[in-house]
Amino acid sequence: MHRLPNIITLSRVPCLFIISGFIACDVRGSDTLAFAFFLLAAISDFLDGWLARLMGAISNFGKLMDALTDKILNVGLFIFLLVYPADQPLLPTASAFCVVVILVRELLITGLRLVAASSNMVLAAERSGKIKTFLQVAAIALLLFSHAARTEWALPPAFIDKAHIAALSCFYIATLLTVTSGASYLIKYWHVFMDEPPPKP
């Protein structure tokens, strides 16, 4: 049972492929299923941490993998939504630069955490990073919601357009926070990358 939180954490990786498959699948109901599976994946991000604390199963592996699987799911879906649906991608082509910025930031921060882990250090996520992740999740949820609403639900077009605009707003704000929070994190823990002692307070 103590492995359950880690199993839930790791489940977000196959969720990326399941959600992408549903979006690419031209079958009635697949867009709704993509949205539903993403909501389950988002809930799992809360559930695994809550279970780990409840069961006393908090581990360095869980802390590292929780952050890593979030990045895999979110960045993977952003890349996928740049090209799907094929006739009208949910993220405009101009957003490709933002996705690259997000990808580079996440790789740098993950690399920093792995370097720290090799020295038996666990770098906790900071508040700005958590807000960034929340906005990324909100952006993807709203994008999938607006897509399902447009293709399968009988909702007013004006409402769907507003949901899509809200999704893009969350995405661009998240990109801005990606840069600022990432820069702050790298500056704070640069000594870890350089294998130097921490600066004196």
The 8 nearest C-alpha neighbors of each residue, nearest first, counted from 0:
[[1, 2, 3, 4, 54, 56, 6, 5],
 [0, 2, 3, 56, 54, 4, 51, 55],
 [1, 3, 0, 5, 4, 6, 56, 7],
 [2, 4, 6, 0, 5, 1, 7, 47],
 [5, 3, 47, 7, 6, 51, 2, 50],
 [6, 4, 8, 7, 3, 2, 61, 9],
 [5, 7, 3, 9, 8, 4, 10, 2],
 [8, 6, 10, 4, 5, 9, 47, 3],
 [9, 7, 5, 6, 10, 65, 11, 47],
 [8, 10, 6, 11, 7, 12, 5, 68],
 [11, 9, 7, 12, 8, 13, 6, 14],
 [10, 12, 14, 9, 13, 40, 8, 68],
 [11, 13, 14, 10, 15, 9, 68, 72],
 [14, 12, 15, 16, 11, 10, 17, 9],
 [13, 15, 11, 17, 12, 16, 18, 10],
 [16, 14, 13, 72, 18, 12, 17, 19],
 [17, 15, 19, 13, 14, 18, 20, 12],
 [16, 18, 14, 20, 19, 15, 13, 21],
 [17, 19, 33, 21, 20, 15, 16, 14],
 [20, 18, 16, 22, 21, 17, 15, 23],
 [21, 19, 17, 23, 18, 22, 16, 24],
 [20, 22, 29, 24, 18, 33, 23, 19],
 [23, 21, 19, 20, 24, 30, 33, 18],
 [22, 24, 20, 21, 19, 25, 84, 83],
 [25, 23, 21, 22, 26, 20, 29, 30],
 [24, 26, 23, 27, 29, 22, 21, 30],
 [27, 25, 24, 29, 28, 30, 21, 23],
 [26, 28, 29, 25, 151, 30, 31, 24],
 [27, 29, 31, 30, 26, 32, 151, 147],
 [28, 30, 21, 32, 31, 26, 27, 33],
 [31, 29, 147, 33, 32, 28, 22, 21],
 [30, 32, 34, 28, 147, 33, 29, 35],
 [31, 33, 35, 29, 30, 34, 36, 28],
 [34, 32, 18, 30, 36, 21, 31, 35],
 [33, 35, 31, 37, 143, 32, 36, 144],
 [36, 34, 32, 38, 37, 33, 31, 39],
 [37, 35, 39, 33, 38, 34, 32, 40],
 [36, 38, 40, 34, 39, 35, 41, 33],
 [37, 39, 41, 35, 36, 40, 42, 34],
 [40, 38, 36, 42, 37, 41, 43, 35],
 [39, 41, 37, 43, 38, 42, 11, 36],
 [40, 42, 38, 44, 43, 39, 37, 136],
 [43, 41, 39, 44, 45, 40, 38, 46],
 [44, 42, 46, 40, 45, 41, 47, 39],
 [43, 45, 42, 41, 46, 47, 40, 8],
 [46, 44, 43, 42, 48, 47, 49, 41],
 [45, 47, 43, 49, 48, 44, 50, 42],
 [46, 48, 4, 50, 49, 45, 44, 43],
 [49, 47, 51, 50, 46, 45, 52, 4],
 [48, 50, 46, 52, 51, 47, 53, 45],
 [49, 51, 53, 47, 52, 48, 54, 4],
 [52, 50, 56, 48, 57, 54, 49, 53],
 [51, 53, 55, 49, 50, 54, 57, 48],
 [54, 52, 50, 51, 55, 49, 56, 48],
 [55, 53, 56, 51, 52, 50, 1, 57],
 [54, 56, 52, 53, 51, 57, 1, 50],
 [55, 57, 51, 54, 1, 58, 52, 53],
 [58, 56, 51, 55, 52, 61, 59, 62],
 [59, 57, 61, 60, 56, 62, 51, 63],
 [58, 60, 62, 61, 63, 121, 57, 116],
 [61, 59, 58, 63, 62, 64, 5, 65],
 [60, 62, 58, 64, 59, 63, 65, 5],
 [63, 61, 59, 65, 60, 64, 58, 66],
 [62, 64, 60, 61, 66, 65, 59, 67],
 [63, 65, 67, 61, 66, 62, 68, 60],
 [66, 64, 62, 68, 67, 63, 8, 61],
 [65, 67, 69, 64, 63, 68, 70, 62],
 [66, 68, 64, 70, 69, 65, 63, 71],
 [69, 67, 71, 70, 65, 66, 64, 72],
 [70, 68, 66, 72, 67, 71, 73, 65],
 [69, 71, 67, 73, 68, 72, 74, 66],
 [72, 70, 68, 69, 75, 74, 73, 67],
 [73, 71, 75, 69, 15, 70, 74, 68],
 [72, 74, 76, 70, 75, 71, 69, 77],
 [75, 73, 77, 76, 71, 70, 72, 78],
 [76, 74, 72, 78, 73, 77, 71, 79],
 [75, 77, 79, 73, 78, 74, 80, 72],
 [76, 78, 74, 80, 79, 75, 73, 81],
 [79, 77, 75, 76, 81, 80, 74, 98],
 [78, 80, 76, 81, 77, 82, 83, 75],
 [79, 81, 83, 77, 82, 89, 78, 90],
 [80, 82, 90, 78, 79, 88, 83, 92],
 [81, 83, 88, 80, 79, 85, 84, 78],
 [84, 82, 88, 85, 80, 81, 79, 89],
 [83, 85, 88, 87, 86, 82, 23, 89],
 [84, 86, 83, 87, 82, 88, 23, 81],
 [87, 85, 84, 88, 83, 82, 89, 23],
 [86, 88, 84, 85, 89, 83, 82, 91],
 [89, 87, 83, 84, 82, 90, 81, 80],
 [88, 90, 80, 91, 87, 142, 81, 83],
 [89, 91, 81, 88, 80, 94, 92, 77],
 [92, 90, 93, 94, 88, 89, 81, 95],
 [93, 91, 94, 95, 81, 90, 88, 82],
 [92, 94, 91, 95, 96, 97, 90, 81],
 [93, 95, 97, 92, 96, 91, 90, 98],
 [96, 94, 98, 97, 93, 92, 99, 81],
 [97, 95, 99, 94, 98, 100, 93, 92],
 [98, 96, 100, 94, 99, 95, 101, 174],
 [97, 99, 101, 95, 100, 96, 102, 94],
 [100, 98, 102, 96, 97, 101, 103, 95],
 [101, 99, 97, 103, 98, 102, 104, 96],
 [100, 102, 98, 104, 99, 103, 105, 97],
 [101, 103, 99, 105, 100, 104, 98, 106],
 [104, 102, 106, 100, 105, 101, 99, 107],
 [105, 103, 107, 101, 106, 102, 100, 181],
 [104, 106, 108, 102, 107, 103, 109, 101],
 [105, 107, 109, 103, 104, 108, 110, 102],
 [108, 106, 110, 104, 105, 109, 111, 103],
 [107, 109, 111, 105, 110, 106, 104, 112],
 [110, 108, 106, 112, 111, 107, 105, 113],
 [111, 109, 107, 113, 108, 112, 106, 114],
 [110, 112, 108, 114, 109, 113, 107, 115],
 [111, 113, 115, 109, 114, 110, 116, 122],
 [112, 114, 116, 110, 115, 111, 109, 117],
 [115, 113, 111, 117, 112, 116, 110, 192],
 [114, 116, 120, 112, 118, 113, 117, 111],
 [115, 117, 119, 113, 120, 118, 114, 121],
 [116, 118, 114, 115, 119, 113, 120, 112],
 [117, 119, 116, 115, 120, 114, 121, 113],
 [120, 118, 116, 117, 115, 121, 114, 59],
 [119, 121, 116, 115, 118, 122, 117, 112],
 [122, 120, 116, 123, 115, 119, 59, 112],
 [123, 121, 112, 120, 124, 115, 116, 111],
 [122, 124, 121, 125, 62, 112, 63, 66],
 [125, 123, 128, 122, 126, 129, 66, 127],
 [126, 124, 128, 127, 129, 123, 184, 180],
 [125, 127, 129, 128, 130, 124, 131, 180],
 [128, 126, 130, 129, 125, 180, 131, 176],
 [129, 127, 131, 125, 126, 130, 180, 132],
 [128, 130, 126, 132, 131, 127, 133, 125],
 [129, 131, 133, 127, 132, 128, 134, 126],
 [132, 130, 128, 173, 134, 129, 133, 176],
 [131, 133, 135, 129, 130, 134, 136, 128],
 [132, 134, 130, 136, 135, 131, 137, 129],
 [135, 133, 137, 131, 136, 132, 169, 173],
 [134, 136, 132, 138, 137, 133, 173, 170],
 [135, 137, 133, 139, 134, 138, 140, 132],
 [138, 136, 134, 140, 135, 139, 141, 133],
 [137, 139, 166, 135, 169, 141, 170, 136],
 [140, 138, 142, 136, 141, 137, 143, 135],
 [139, 141, 137, 143, 142, 138, 144, 136],
 [142, 140, 144, 166, 138, 139, 143, 145],
 [141, 143, 139, 145, 144, 140, 166, 163],
 [142, 144, 146, 140, 34, 141, 145, 147],
 [145, 143, 141, 147, 142, 146, 140, 148],
 [144, 146, 148, 142, 159, 143, 147, 163],
 [147, 145, 143, 149, 148, 144, 142, 150],
 [146, 148, 30, 150, 144, 31, 149, 151],
 [149, 147, 152, 145, 146, 151, 150, 144],
 [150, 148, 146, 147, 151, 145, 152, 159],
 [149, 151, 147, 148, 146, 152, 30, 153],
 [152, 150, 147, 148, 149, 153, 28, 31],
 [153, 151, 148, 154, 149, 150, 147, 31],
 [152, 154, 155, 151, 148, 149, 150, 156],
 [153, 155, 152, 148, 156, 159, 158, 149],
 [154, 156, 158, 157, 159, 153, 149, 148],
 [157, 155, 159, 158, 160, 154, 149, 161],
 [158, 156, 160, 159, 155, 161, 154, 162],
 [159, 157, 161, 155, 156, 160, 162, 154],
 [158, 160, 156, 162, 145, 161, 157, 163],
 [159, 161, 163, 157, 162, 158, 156, 164],
 [160, 162, 164, 158, 163, 159, 165, 157],
 [163, 161, 165, 159, 160, 164, 145, 141],
 [164, 162, 166, 160, 165, 161, 145, 142],
 [163, 165, 161, 167, 166, 162, 168, 160],
 [164, 166, 168, 162, 163, 167, 161, 169],
 [167, 165, 138, 163, 141, 169, 164, 168],
 [166, 168, 170, 164, 169, 165, 171, 163],
 [167, 169, 165, 171, 170, 166, 164, 172],
 [170, 168, 138, 166, 172, 167, 134, 171],
 [169, 171, 167, 173, 138, 168, 172, 135],
 [172, 170, 174, 173, 168, 169, 167, 175],
 [171, 173, 175, 169, 174, 170, 168, 176],
 [172, 174, 131, 176, 170, 171, 175, 134],
 [175, 173, 177, 171, 172, 176, 170, 97],
 [174, 176, 172, 177, 178, 173, 171, 179],
 [177, 175, 173, 179, 178, 174, 180, 131],
 [176, 178, 174, 175, 180, 181, 179, 173],
 [177, 179, 181, 176, 175, 180, 182, 174],
 [180, 178, 176, 182, 181, 177, 183, 175],
 [181, 179, 183, 182, 177, 176, 178, 127],
 [182, 180, 184, 178, 183, 179, 177, 185],
 [181, 183, 185, 179, 184, 180, 178, 186],
 [182, 184, 180, 186, 181, 185, 187, 179],
 [185, 183, 181, 187, 182, 186, 180, 188],
 [184, 186, 182, 188, 189, 187, 183, 181],
 [185, 187, 189, 183, 184, 188, 182, 190],
 [186, 188, 184, 185, 189, 183, 190, 182],
 [189, 187, 185, 190, 191, 186, 184, 192],
 [190, 188, 186, 192, 191, 185, 187, 193],
 [189, 191, 195, 193, 188, 192, 194, 197],
 [192, 190, 194, 189, 193, 188, 115, 195],
 [193, 191, 189, 190, 194, 111, 114, 188],
 [192, 194, 190, 195, 191, 189, 196, 188],
 [195, 193, 191, 192, 190, 196, 189, 114],
 [194, 196, 190, 193, 191, 197, 192, 189],
 [195, 197, 190, 198, 194, 191, 199, 193],
 [196, 198, 190, 195, 199, 191, 188, 189],
 [199, 197, 200, 196, 190, 195, 187, 188],
 [198, 200, 197, 196, 190, 195, 187, 188],
 [199, 198, 197, 187, 196, 188, 190, 186]]
